[in-house]
Amino acid sequence: MCSEYSIYMLENTPDWDKIPTAWIDQVLWLPNPGIGAWAKACCFDEALHVRLFAHEPSPLARFTGENDMVCLDSCLEFFLCPLRNDSRYFHFEFNPNGALYLGFGHDRNDGVRQIVQDANRLFCVQKLAENDIWGISFCIPFSFLKLYMPEFSVQNGLSLRGNFYKCGEETQTPHYLAWNRVKTASPDFHRPEDFGTLFFTSFCEKKAGIFGEA
């Protein structure tokens, strides 16, 4: 069964507490050591805004450089296939330091690391932390997506494919979690055929109560 998530198209900065949650709760390949993870996303200011969270005491955070292998640390990830008729996808991967690995390609075998000048500024990367919860807030400007796919555009009813992940390949207890289940016998997040569906939906500010002020 394919997971579905509605991305609200908003005119102003939202009250994130009222944005729907995508639970990253599909346990894959290894037992879950008690980690909880979730994601939220919405669209405003000509960009897709994403927040990823993990309830994970003492997360592993070694890497600090651009395009380091952050999947070996405690890691939160968002994979996005911007066009329905194009199997290429981006994968944004972050550790608790806010270190980003960005890749683009058709699958694990042809994915290429993307070197982006001043990536933290372009993607508005912010670290989030409270008690045993760590997270990442970032955005993907539509102008950035159009550099790779000029025909990309956003409108009400648009449906794309993507997935949210939590992993930690070299943490004390390795683990793999996903929003939409991955159907392989061994660890592999790079499977567009196992992505869920992301719907872009127009929303009425007052009716939805999405914002802090009515």
TORPA-4810 file (N, C-alpha, C, O; in nm, 3 decimals):
<nodes>
NODE_1_0.084_-0.119_0.000_0.000_0.000_0.000_0.088_0.124_0.000_0.181_0.135_0.080_M
NODE_2_0.060_0.218_-0.088_0.142_0.338_-0.103_0.096_0.446_-0.004_-0.023_0.477_0.003_C
NODE_3_0.190_0.502_0.071_0.158_0.610_0.163_0.132_0.738_0.085_0.189_0.759_-0.022_S
NODE_4_0.044_0.824_0.139_0.011_0.952_0.077_0.024_1.064_0.179_-0.008_1.046_0.297_E
NODE_5_0.072_1.180_0.133_0.089_1.295_0.223_0.052_1.421_0.146_0.095_1.440_0.033_Y
NODE_6_-0.028_1.507_0.210_-0.071_1.633_0.148_0.024_1.746_0.187_0.048_1.771_0.305_S
NODE_7_0.078_1.814_0.086_0.163_1.930_0.107_0.080_2.054_0.080_0.042_2.081_-0.034_I
NODE_8_0.052_2.130_0.184_-0.032_2.248_0.170_0.045_2.359_0.098_0.161_2.386_0.129_Y
NODE_9_-0.021_2.422_0.003_0.033_2.537_-0.068_-0.018_2.663_0.003_-0.136_2.697_-0.007_M
NODE_10_0.072_2.731_0.074_0.034_2.840_0.163_0.088_2.973_0.114_0.183_2.978_0.035_L
NODE_11_0.027_3.080_0.161_0.071_3.214_0.123_0.165_3.276_0.225_0.236_3.372_0.193_E
NODE_12_0.166_3.223_0.346_0.248_3.280_0.453_0.314_3.169_0.532_0.282_3.051_0.516_N
NODE_13_0.407_3.207_0.618_0.474_3.110_0.703_0.372_3.042_0.794_0.292_3.110_0.857_T
NODE_14_0.372_2.909_0.801_0.268_2.838_0.875_0.299_2.825_1.024_0.411_2.849_1.069_P
NODE_15_0.198_2.786_1.097_0.215_2.734_1.232_0.249_2.586_1.215_0.162_2.504_1.185_D
NODE_16_0.376_2.552_1.235_0.420_2.415_1.206_0.350_2.311_1.293_0.339_2.195_1.254_W
NODE_17_0.303_2.352_1.410_0.233_2.257_1.496_0.106_2.205_1.430_0.055_2.099_1.468_D
NODE_18_0.053_2.280_1.332_-0.072_2.242_1.268_-0.053_2.182_1.129_-0.150_2.150_1.060_K
NODE_19_0.073_2.165_1.088_0.101_2.098_0.961_0.096_1.947_0.983_0.153_1.899_1.081_I
NODE_20_0.031_1.871_0.896_0.021_1.725_0.914_0.158_1.657_0.926_0.258_1.705_0.873_P
NODE_21_0.157_1.547_0.996_0.279_1.471_1.021_0.285_1.347_0.933_0.185_1.276_0.919_T
NODE_22_0.401_1.321_0.876_0.428_1.195_0.807_0.515_1.111_0.900_0.631_1.146_0.925_A
NODE_23_0.462_1.003_0.951_0.535_0.922_1.048_0.633_0.828_0.977_0.594_0.751_0.889_W
NODE_24_0.757_0.836_1.016_0.862_0.751_0.959_0.870_0.628_1.048_0.961_0.615_1.131_I
NODE_25_0.776_0.538_1.031_0.758_0.430_1.128_0.762_0.290_1.067_0.729_0.192_1.135_D
NODE_26_0.801_0.279_0.941_0.817_0.147_0.881_0.956_0.094_0.916_1.056_0.147_0.869_Q
NODE_27_0.960_-0.010_0.997_1.088_-0.066_1.043_1.140_-0.163_0.938_1.071_-0.255_0.896_V
NODE_28_1.264_-0.140_0.894_1.321_-0.216_0.783_1.450_-0.286_0.824_1.538_-0.225_0.885_L
NODE_29_1.461_-0.414_0.790_1.585_-0.492_0.789_1.646_-0.522_0.926_1.701_-0.630_0.946_W
NODE_30_1.637_-0.430_1.021_1.690_-0.453_1.156_1.586_-0.407_1.258_1.503_-0.321_1.225_L
NODE_31_1.587_-0.460_1.379_1.492_-0.414_1.481_1.511_-0.266_1.511_1.622_-0.213_1.503_P
NODE_32_1.403_-0.201_1.545_1.409_-0.061_1.585_1.455_-0.052_1.731_1.391_-0.111_1.818_N
NODE_33_1.563_0.020_1.759_1.613_0.030_1.897_1.533_0.127_1.983_1.582_0.168_2.089_P
NODE_34_1.414_0.166_1.942_1.333_0.257_2.020_1.334_0.400_1.969_1.297_0.491_2.042_G
NODE_35_1.375_0.420_1.846_1.382_0.553_1.786_1.250_0.586_1.719_1.193_0.502_1.649_I
NODE_36_1.201_0.707_1.741_1.084_0.757_1.671_1.126_0.865_1.574_1.216_0.943_1.604_G
NODE_37_1.062_0.872_1.458_1.099_0.974_1.358_0.974_1.017_1.281_0.880_0.940_1.263_A
NODE_38_0.975_1.143_1.237_0.860_1.197_1.163_0.904_1.316_1.079_1.012_1.371_1.097_W
NODE_39_0.816_1.354_0.986_0.845_1.464_0.894_0.722_1.551_0.878_0.609_1.506_0.899_A
NODE_40_0.745_1.676_0.841_0.639_1.771_0.805_0.687_1.849_0.683_0.806_1.876_0.670_K
NODE_41_0.594_1.885_0.594_0.632_1.961_0.474_0.517_2.049_0.431_0.400_2.015_0.449_A
NODE_42_0.551_2.164_0.375_0.450_2.253_0.316_0.520_2.340_0.212_0.642_2.339_0.199_C
NODE_43_0.440_2.413_0.138_0.492_2.492_0.027_0.455_2.638_0.047_0.337_2.671_0.060_C
NODE_44_0.555_2.726_0.049_0.531_2.871_0.048_0.658_2.942_0.004_0.767_2.885_0.010_F
NODE_45_0.643_3.065_-0.040_0.759_3.146_-0.078_0.839_3.080_-0.190_0.962_3.087_-0.190_D
NODE_46_0.770_3.016_-0.286_0.834_2.955_-0.402_0.937_2.849_-0.363_1.042_2.836_-0.426_E
NODE_47_0.904_2.774_-0.259_0.994_2.668_-0.215_0.916_2.561_-0.140_0.809_2.589_-0.086_A
NODE_48_0.969_2.440_-0.138_0.917_2.332_-0.056_0.993_2.335_0.075_1.116_2.324_0.076_L
NODE_49_0.922_2.349_0.185_0.983_2.356_0.318_0.960_2.225_0.391_0.849_2.174_0.395_H
NODE_50_1.067_2.171_0.447_1.063_2.038_0.508_1.124_2.045_0.648_1.225_2.112_0.671_V
NODE_51_1.062_1.974_0.740_1.119_1.954_0.873_1.122_1.806_0.903_1.022_1.736_0.887_R
NODE_52_1.238_1.758_0.947_1.259_1.618_0.982_1.299_1.609_1.129_1.378_1.691_1.177_L
NODE_53_1.245_1.510_1.200_1.271_1.497_1.343_1.299_1.351_1.380_1.251_1.258_1.315_F
NODE_54_1.379_1.334_1.486_1.402_1.201_1.542_1.409_1.211_1.693_1.476_1.298_1.748_A
NODE_55_1.338_1.121_1.760_1.355_1.105_1.904_1.463_1.000_1.923_1.439_0.880_1.907_H
NODE_56_1.582_1.047_1.957_1.700_0.959_1.958_1.800_1.010_2.062_1.876_1.103_2.034_E
NODE_57_1.801_0.951_2.181_1.900_0.992_2.281_2.043_0.967_2.232_2.071_0.863_2.172_P
NODE_58_2.131_1.061_2.256_2.273_1.049_2.221_2.295_1.011_2.076_2.358_0.909_2.049_S
NODE_59_2.245_1.090_1.980_2.267_1.060_1.838_2.415_1.072_1.802_2.489_1.149_1.862_P
NODE_60_2.456_0.995_1.704_2.593_0.999_1.655_2.607_1.111_1.553_2.532_1.116_1.456_L
NODE_61_2.703_1.202_1.575_2.719_1.319_1.487_2.868_1.349_1.472_2.923_1.431_1.545_A
NODE_62_2.933_1.281_1.377_3.076_1.299_1.357_3.108_1.392_1.240_3.201_1.472_1.249_R
NODE_63_3.033_1.381_1.132_3.067_1.452_1.010_3.020_1.596_1.013_2.914_1.628_1.067_F
NODE_64_3.100_1.684_0.953_3.067_1.826_0.949_3.081_1.886_0.809_3.034_1.997_0.786_T
NODE_65_3.143_1.813_0.716_3.173_1.869_0.585_3.062_1.848_0.484_2.972_1.766_0.505_G
NODE_66_3.068_1.923_0.375_2.971_1.910_0.267_2.991_1.779_0.194_3.102_1.746_0.152_E
NODE_67_2.883_1.703_0.179_2.883_1.575_0.109_2.966_1.468_0.178_3.015_1.376_0.112_N
NODE_68_2.983_1.480_0.309_3.034_1.368_0.387_2.927_1.257_0.390_2.810_1.283_0.362_D
NODE_69_2.969_1.136_0.424_2.876_1.022_0.427_2.796_1.024_0.557_2.819_0.943_0.648_M
NODE_70_2.702_1.117_0.565_2.628_1.137_0.689_2.536_1.020_0.722_2.490_1.009_0.835_V
NODE_71_2.509_0.932_0.625_2.425_0.815_0.653_2.491_0.720_0.752_2.424_0.635_0.810_C
NODE_72_2.621_0.733_0.771_2.691_0.651_0.869_2.667_0.702_1.011_2.677_0.625_1.107_L
NODE_73_2.636_0.831_1.024_2.595_0.889_1.152_2.446_0.867_1.173_2.381_0.799_1.093_D
NODE_74_2.392_0.923_1.281_2.247_0.936_1.291_2.204_1.027_1.177_2.263_1.133_1.157_S
NODE_75_2.103_0.987_1.103_2.074_1.056_0.977_1.924_1.061_0.950_1.852_0.963_0.972_C
NODE_76_1.879_1.177_0.902_1.742_1.195_0.854_1.748_1.231_0.707_1.835_1.309_0.667_L
NODE_77_1.657_1.176_0.625_1.670_1.191_0.480_1.534_1.218_0.414_1.429_1.173_0.460_E
NODE_78_1.542_1.293_0.305_1.424_1.317_0.221_1.463_1.293_0.076_1.556_1.355_0.025_F
NODE_79_1.392_1.201_0.010_1.414_1.171_-0.131_1.295_1.225_-0.209_1.180_1.204_-0.170_F
NODE_80_1.322_1.296_-0.319_1.216_1.361_-0.396_1.237_1.339_-0.544_1.343_1.370_-0.598_L
NODE_81_1.134_1.287_-0.611_1.131_1.271_-0.756_1.036_1.380_-0.810_0.915_1.362_-0.804_C
NODE_82_1.088_1.493_-0.863_1.004_1.609_-0.894_0.909_1.592_-1.013_0.809_1.663_-1.021_P
NODE_83_0.936_1.499_-1.104_0.851_1.482_-1.222_0.796_1.340_-1.228_0.868_1.244_-1.201_L
NODE_84_0.669_1.326_-1.262_0.608_1.194_-1.268_0.664_1.110_-1.382_0.668_0.988_-1.372_R
NODE_85_0.707_1.175_-1.491_0.755_1.101_-1.609_0.907_1.094_-1.615_0.963_1.067_-1.722_N
NODE_86_0.974_1.119_-1.504_1.120_1.119_-1.499_1.160_1.051_-1.369_1.123_1.098_-1.261_D
NODE_87_1.234_0.942_-1.377_1.266_0.864_-1.257_1.382_0.922_-1.176_1.415_0.868_-1.071_S
NODE_88_1.444_1.029_-1.223_1.554_1.090_-1.147_1.501_1.154_-1.019_1.390_1.207_-1.016_R
NODE_89_1.581_1.147_-0.914_1.537_1.200_-0.785_1.656_1.265_-0.713_1.772_1.233_-0.738_Y
NODE_90_1.622_1.356_-0.623_1.721_1.416_-0.532_1.714_1.342_-0.399_1.608_1.296_-0.358_F
NODE_91_1.829_1.332_-0.332_1.825_1.284_-0.194_1.905_1.379_-0.105_2.025_1.400_-0.121_H
NODE_92_1.829_1.435_-0.009_1.884_1.526_0.092_1.903_1.446_0.220_1.806_1.393_0.275_F
NODE_93_2.026_1.437_0.268_2.058_1.358_0.386_2.131_1.447_0.487_2.225_1.518_0.451_E
NODE_94_2.087_1.444_0.613_2.142_1.531_0.717_2.175_1.452_0.843_2.104_1.359_0.879_F
NODE_95_2.285_1.490_0.910_2.311_1.440_1.044_2.279_1.551_1.144_2.243_1.661_1.102_N
NODE_96_2.291_1.528_1.276_2.252_1.630_1.374_2.336_1.758_1.367_2.295_1.861_1.420_P
NODE_97_2.454_1.754_1.304_2.535_1.874_1.286_2.482_1.965_1.176_2.531_2.077_1.158_N
NODE_98_2.382_1.919_1.102_2.334_1.993_0.987_2.418_1.970_0.863_2.398_2.036_0.762_G
NODE_99_2.512_1.875_0.870_2.593_1.841_0.752_2.503_1.775_0.647_2.424_1.687_0.679_A
NODE_100_2.517_1.819_0.523_2.429_1.774_0.415_2.504_1.691_0.312_2.612_1.730_0.265_L
NODE_101_2.447_1.579_0.277_2.488_1.505_0.157_2.373_1.519_0.058_2.259_1.482_0.088_Y
NODE_102_2.403_1.572_-0.060_2.302_1.591_-0.164_2.341_1.510_-0.286_2.450_1.527_-0.340_L
NODE_103_2.252_1.424_-0.330_2.277_1.344_-0.449_2.163_1.357_-0.548_2.053_1.402_-0.514_G
NODE_104_2.190_1.315_-0.673_2.089_1.322_-0.779_2.117_1.212_-0.880_2.232_1.192_-0.919_F
NODE_105_2.013_1.141_-0.921_2.030_1.036_-1.021_1.909_0.947_-1.030_1.805_0.975_-0.971_G
NODE_106_1.923_0.838_-1.106_1.812_0.744_-1.128_1.804_0.639_-1.018_1.695_0.592_-0.984_H
NODE_107_1.919_0.601_-0.962_1.922_0.496_-0.862_2.056_0.499_-0.791_2.136_0.590_-0.812_D
NODE_108_2.079_0.400_-0.707_2.202_0.395_-0.630_2.326_0.389_-0.719_2.432_0.442_-0.683_R
NODE_109_2.314_0.324_-0.835_2.431_0.300_-0.919_2.477_0.422_-0.998_2.596_0.434_-1.029_N
NODE_110_2.384_0.513_-1.031_2.427_0.628_-1.112_2.408_0.762_-1.038_2.423_0.868_-1.098_D
NODE_111_2.375_0.757_-0.909_2.360_0.879_-0.832_2.491_0.956_-0.822_2.597_0.896_-0.803_G
NODE_112_2.484_1.088_-0.836_2.603_1.172_-0.836_2.591_1.276_-0.724_2.487_1.340_-0.709_V
NODE_113_2.698_1.293_-0.648_2.700_1.398_-0.546_2.690_1.534_-0.614_2.752_1.558_-0.718_R
NODE_114_2.611_1.622_-0.553_2.592_1.756_-0.608_2.666_1.857_-0.520_2.640_1.867_-0.400_Q
NODE_115_2.756_1.931_-0.580_2.830_2.035_-0.508_2.758_2.168_-0.532_2.756_2.219_-0.644_I
NODE_116_2.699_2.222_-0.427_2.619_2.344_-0.437_2.689_2.454_-0.358_2.718_2.436_-0.240_V
NODE_117_2.716_2.567_-0.422_2.782_2.678_-0.354_2.692_2.733_-0.244_2.574_2.762_-0.266_Q
NODE_118_2.749_2.746_-0.124_2.679_2.800_-0.009_2.546_2.727_0.012_2.440_2.788_0.020_D
NODE_119_2.556_2.593_0.021_2.436_2.509_0.028_2.350_2.539_0.150_2.227_2.542_0.139_A
NODE_120_2.412_2.562_0.266_2.333_2.587_0.386_2.247_2.711_0.372_2.135_2.716_0.423_N
NODE_121_2.299_2.811_0.302_2.220_2.933_0.281_2.111_2.910_0.177_1.997_2.952_0.197_R
NODE_122_2.145_2.844_0.067_2.046_2.820_-0.039_1.929_2.740_0.014_1.814_2.771_-0.016_L
NODE_123_1.958_2.636_0.093_1.853_2.547_0.142_1.802_2.586_0.281_1.721_2.514_0.340_F
NODE_124_1.850_2.699_0.333_1.800_2.752_0.463_1.810_2.645_0.572_1.714_2.626_0.647_C
NODE_125_1.923_2.577_0.582_1.939_2.466_0.676_1.949_2.519_0.819_2.030_2.606_0.849_V
NODE_126_1.866_2.464_0.907_1.869_2.499_1.049_1.862_2.371_1.131_1.784_2.280_1.102_Q
NODE_127_1.944_2.367_1.233_1.941_2.254_1.326_1.833_2.278_1.431_1.814_2.391_1.477_K
NODE_128_1.762_2.172_1.469_1.658_2.179_1.572_1.692_2.077_1.680_1.730_1.964_1.649_L
NODE_129_1.678_2.115_1.805_1.710_2.023_1.914_1.630_2.059_2.038_1.620_2.177_2.073_A
NODE_130_1.574_1.959_2.104_1.502_1.979_2.230_1.500_1.846_2.304_1.441_1.749_2.257_E
NODE_131_1.564_1.844_2.422_1.573_1.721_2.502_1.633_1.610_2.417_1.745_1.624_2.368_N
NODE_132_1.561_1.499_2.400_1.614_1.385_2.323_1.570_1.388_2.178_1.583_1.288_2.107_D
NODE_133_1.517_1.501_2.133_1.473_1.514_1.994_1.570_1.603_1.918_1.603_1.713_1.963_I
NODE_134_1.614_1.556_1.802_1.693_1.642_1.713_1.623_1.646_1.577_1.548_1.556_1.540_W
NODE_135_1.650_1.753_1.506_1.585_1.766_1.377_1.655_1.864_1.286_1.753_1.928_1.324_G
NODE_136_1.603_1.875_1.167_1.656_1.963_1.063_1.540_2.032_0.993_1.441_1.969_0.957_I
NODE_137_1.554_2.163_0.975_1.461_2.240_0.894_1.535_2.288_0.770_1.646_2.340_0.781_S
NODE_138_1.475_2.271_0.652_1.540_2.316_0.530_1.433_2.341_0.424_1.318_2.302_0.439_F
NODE_139_1.474_2.407_0.317_1.382_2.430_0.206_1.450_2.394_0.075_1.572_2.393_0.065_C
NODE_140_1.368_2.365_-0.026_1.417_2.336_-0.161_1.353_2.438_-0.254_1.236_2.422_-0.290_I
NODE_141_1.425_2.542_-0.295_1.366_2.642_-0.385_1.324_2.578_-0.517_1.396_2.494_-0.571_P
NODE_142_1.208_2.619_-0.568_1.164_2.566_-0.696_1.261_2.607_-0.808_1.276_2.535_-0.907_F
NODE_143_1.327_2.721_-0.792_1.425_2.765_-0.892_1.541_2.667_-0.899_1.600_2.648_-1.006_S
NODE_144_1.576_2.604_-0.786_1.683_2.504_-0.785_1.639_2.379_-0.863_1.716_2.326_-0.942_F
NODE_145_1.516_2.333_-0.840_1.467_2.216_-0.911_1.462_2.240_-1.062_1.487_2.149_-1.141_L
NODE_146_1.429_2.363_-1.101_1.418_2.394_-1.244_1.553_2.398_-1.313_1.559_2.389_-1.436_K
NODE_147_1.661_2.411_-1.239_1.794_2.402_-1.300_1.817_2.263_-1.359_1.886_2.249_-1.459_L
NODE_148_1.759_2.162_-1.297_1.773_2.024_-1.341_1.657_1.982_-1.431_1.674_1.904_-1.525_Y
NODE_149_1.539_2.034_-1.400_1.417_1.994_-1.471_1.339_2.121_-1.504_1.248_2.157_-1.429_M
NODE_150_1.372_2.189_-1.615_1.310_2.318_-1.647_1.158_2.314_-1.657_1.092_2.416_-1.638_P
NODE_151_1.101_2.199_-1.686_0.956_2.188_-1.702_0.883_2.177_-1.568_0.760_2.176_-1.566_E
NODE_152_0.956_2.168_-1.458_0.892_2.154_-1.327_0.810_2.278_-1.293_0.856_2.391_-1.310_F
NODE_153_0.688_2.257_-1.245_0.604_2.366_-1.197_0.509_2.310_-1.092_0.482_2.190_-1.089_S
NODE_154_0.461_2.397_-1.006_0.373_2.356_-0.896_0.235_2.413_-0.918_0.220_2.533_-0.946_V
NODE_155_0.133_2.329_-0.905_-0.004_2.375_-0.910_-0.090_2.284_-0.823_-0.049_2.173_-0.788_Q
NODE_156_-0.206_2.332_-0.789_-0.297_2.254_-0.705_-0.326_2.119_-0.772_-0.356_2.113_-0.891_N
NODE_157_-0.316_2.011_-0.693_-0.343_1.878_-0.744_-0.221_1.805_-0.795_-0.229_1.687_-0.828_G
NODE_158_-0.106_1.874_-0.803_0.016_1.808_-0.848_0.050_1.693_-0.754_0.044_1.709_-0.632_L
NODE_159_0.087_1.579_-0.809_0.132_1.466_-0.726_0.272_1.425_-0.769_0.300_1.406_-0.888_S
NODE_160_0.359_1.413_-0.672_0.498_1.372_-0.695_0.525_1.247_-0.613_0.439_1.201_-0.538_L
NODE_161_0.644_1.195_-0.628_0.685_1.077_-0.551_0.802_1.112_-0.461_0.889_1.191_-0.497_R
NODE_162_0.804_1.051_-0.343_0.914_1.077_-0.251_0.908_0.985_-0.131_0.815_0.905_-0.117_G
NODE_163_1.007_0.997_-0.045_1.009_0.917_0.078_1.090_0.989_0.184_1.182_1.065_0.153_N
NODE_164_1.055_0.963_0.309_1.129_1.014_0.425_1.193_0.895_0.495_1.133_0.788_0.507_F
NODE_165_1.317_0.915_0.542_1.390_0.804_0.603_1.462_0.847_0.731_1.490_0.965_0.752_Y
NODE_166_1.489_0.748_0.815_1.578_0.763_0.931_1.670_0.642_0.934_1.625_0.528_0.923_K
NODE_167_1.800_0.669_0.948_1.894_0.557_0.954_2.013_0.595_1.041_2.024_0.708_1.089_C
NODE_168_2.100_0.500_1.061_2.223_0.519_1.136_2.308_0.395_1.119_2.302_0.303_1.201_G
NODE_169_2.386_0.392_1.013_2.455_0.269_0.976_2.568_0.232_1.072_2.600_0.114_1.088_E
NODE_170_2.630_0.333_1.137_2.739_0.305_1.229_2.708_0.354_1.371_2.799_0.372_1.452_E
NODE_171_2.581_0.374_1.399_2.542_0.409_1.535_2.556_0.287_1.626_2.579_0.176_1.579_T
NODE_172_2.543_0.309_1.757_2.559_0.198_1.851_2.464_0.083_1.817_2.501_-0.034_1.827_Q
NODE_173_2.342_0.117_1.776_2.247_0.016_1.729_2.199_0.057_1.591_2.108_0.139_1.579_T
NODE_174_2.258_0.002_1.485_2.216_0.040_1.347_2.068_0.020_1.327_2.007_-0.071_1.384_P
NODE_175_2.009_0.106_1.245_1.864_0.101_1.226_1.827_0.164_1.093_1.903_0.244_1.037_H
NODE_176_1.710_0.127_1.042_1.657_0.180_0.916_1.506_0.194_0.930_1.436_0.097_0.957_Y
NODE_177_1.456_0.316_0.912_1.313_0.343_0.919_1.271_0.420_0.794_1.351_0.494_0.738_L
NODE_178_1.147_0.402_0.751_1.098_0.471_0.632_0.953_0.513_0.654_0.881_0.456_0.735_A
NODE_179_0.911_0.615_0.579_0.769_0.655_0.576_0.691_0.556_0.490_0.593_0.497_0.536_W
NODE_180_0.734_0.539_0.365_0.671_0.439_0.277_0.761_0.316_0.272_0.882_0.327_0.252_N
NODE_181_0.703_0.202_0.290_0.781_0.080_0.306_0.865_0.048_0.182_0.820_0.066_0.069_R
NODE_182_0.987_0.000_0.205_1.078_-0.040_0.098_1.078_-0.192_0.090_1.092_-0.261_0.191_V
NODE_183_1.061_-0.244_-0.031_1.040_-0.388_-0.049_1.167_-0.455_-0.103_1.169_-0.502_-0.216_K
NODE_184_1.271_-0.458_-0.022_1.392_-0.530_-0.058_1.438_-0.614_0.061_1.402_-0.586_0.175_T
NODE_185_1.517_-0.717_0.033_1.565_-0.804_0.140_1.682_-0.744_0.216_1.708_-0.782_0.330_A
NODE_186_1.754_-0.650_0.153_1.870_-0.587_0.217_1.857_-0.436_0.208_1.782_-0.385_0.124_S
NODE_187_1.928_-0.362_0.294_1.910_-0.216_0.300_1.936_-0.145_0.168_2.041_-0.160_0.107_P
NODE_188_1.836_-0.068_0.124_1.849_0.013_0.002_1.735_0.115_-0.001_1.621_0.080_-0.030_D
NODE_189_1.767_0.241_0.029_1.668_0.348_0.022_1.649_0.400_-0.121_1.552_0.471_-0.148_F
NODE_190_1.740_0.365_-0.211_1.741_0.425_-0.345_1.651_0.348_-0.441_1.698_0.290_-0.539_H
NODE_191_1.523_0.350_-0.411_1.426_0.275_-0.491_1.304_0.362_-0.518_1.208_0.359_-0.441_R
NODE_192_1.306_0.439_-0.628_1.191_0.525_-0.660_1.061_0.447_-0.671_0.953_0.502_-0.647_P
NODE_193_1.070_0.319_-0.707_0.949_0.239_-0.718_0.881_0.218_-0.582_0.765_0.178_-0.576_E
NODE_194_0.954_0.244_-0.473_0.899_0.231_-0.339_0.871_0.366_-0.273_0.849_0.372_-0.152_D
NODE_195_0.873_0.472_-0.350_0.839_0.604_-0.295_0.688_0.613_-0.274_0.610_0.547_-0.343_F
NODE_196_0.648_0.697_-0.178_0.508_0.728_-0.159_0.466_0.846_-0.246_0.545_0.896_-0.326_G
NODE_197_0.340_0.890_-0.230_0.286_0.998_-0.311_0.271_1.125_-0.229_0.218_1.123_-0.118_T
NODE_198_0.317_1.236_-0.285_0.308_1.369_-0.223_0.214_1.454_-0.306_0.240_1.479_-0.424_L
NODE_199_0.103_1.498_-0.245_0.004_1.579_-0.314_0.018_1.726_-0.274_0.023_1.759_-0.155_F
NODE_200_0.024_1.814_-0.374_0.023_1.958_-0.347_-0.123_2.005_-0.346_-0.196_1.983_-0.442_F
NODE_201_-0.163_2.069_-0.236_-0.302_2.102_-0.214_-0.317_2.247_-0.172_-0.253_2.290_-0.076_T
NODE_202_-0.401_2.323_-0.243_-0.434_2.459_-0.200_-0.515_2.451_-0.072_-0.596_2.360_-0.054_S
NODE_203_-0.492_2.548_0.018_-0.561_2.545_0.145_-0.609_2.683_0.184_-0.537_2.781_0.168_F
NODE_204_-0.730_2.691_0.236_-0.788_2.817_0.282_-0.735_2.848_0.421_-0.754_2.769_0.514_C
NODE_205_-0.670_2.962_0.436_-0.605_2.998_0.562_-0.703_2.997_0.680_-0.675_2.934_0.782_E
NODE_206_-0.816_3.064_0.667_-0.906_3.076_0.779_-0.977_2.945_0.808_-0.993_2.906_0.923_K
NODE_207_-1.019_2.877_0.702_-1.090_2.750_0.721_-1.003_2.645_0.784_-1.048_2.570_0.870_K
NODE_208_-0.875_2.639_0.742_-0.787_2.533_0.788_-0.730_2.561_0.926_-0.693_2.467_0.997_A
NODE_209_-0.721_2.688_0.966_-0.660_2.721_1.093_-0.512_2.687_1.096_-0.458_2.651_1.200_G
NODE_210_-0.447_2.699_0.980_-0.306_2.661_0.970_-0.216_2.766_1.035_-0.107_2.733_1.082_I
NODE_211_-0.258_2.889_1.038_-0.172_2.996_1.084_-0.205_3.037_1.226_-0.314_3.011_1.277_F
NODE_212_-0.109_3.100_1.289_-0.127_3.143_1.426_-0.231_3.252_1.439_-0.294_3.263_1.544_G
NODE_213_-0.250_3.334_1.336_-0.349_3.441_1.341_-0.458_3.414_1.238_-0.429_3.384_1.122_E
NODE_214_-0.582_3.426_1.280_-0.694_3.402_1.190_-0.723_3.526_1.108_-0.815_3.526_1.025_A
</nodes>
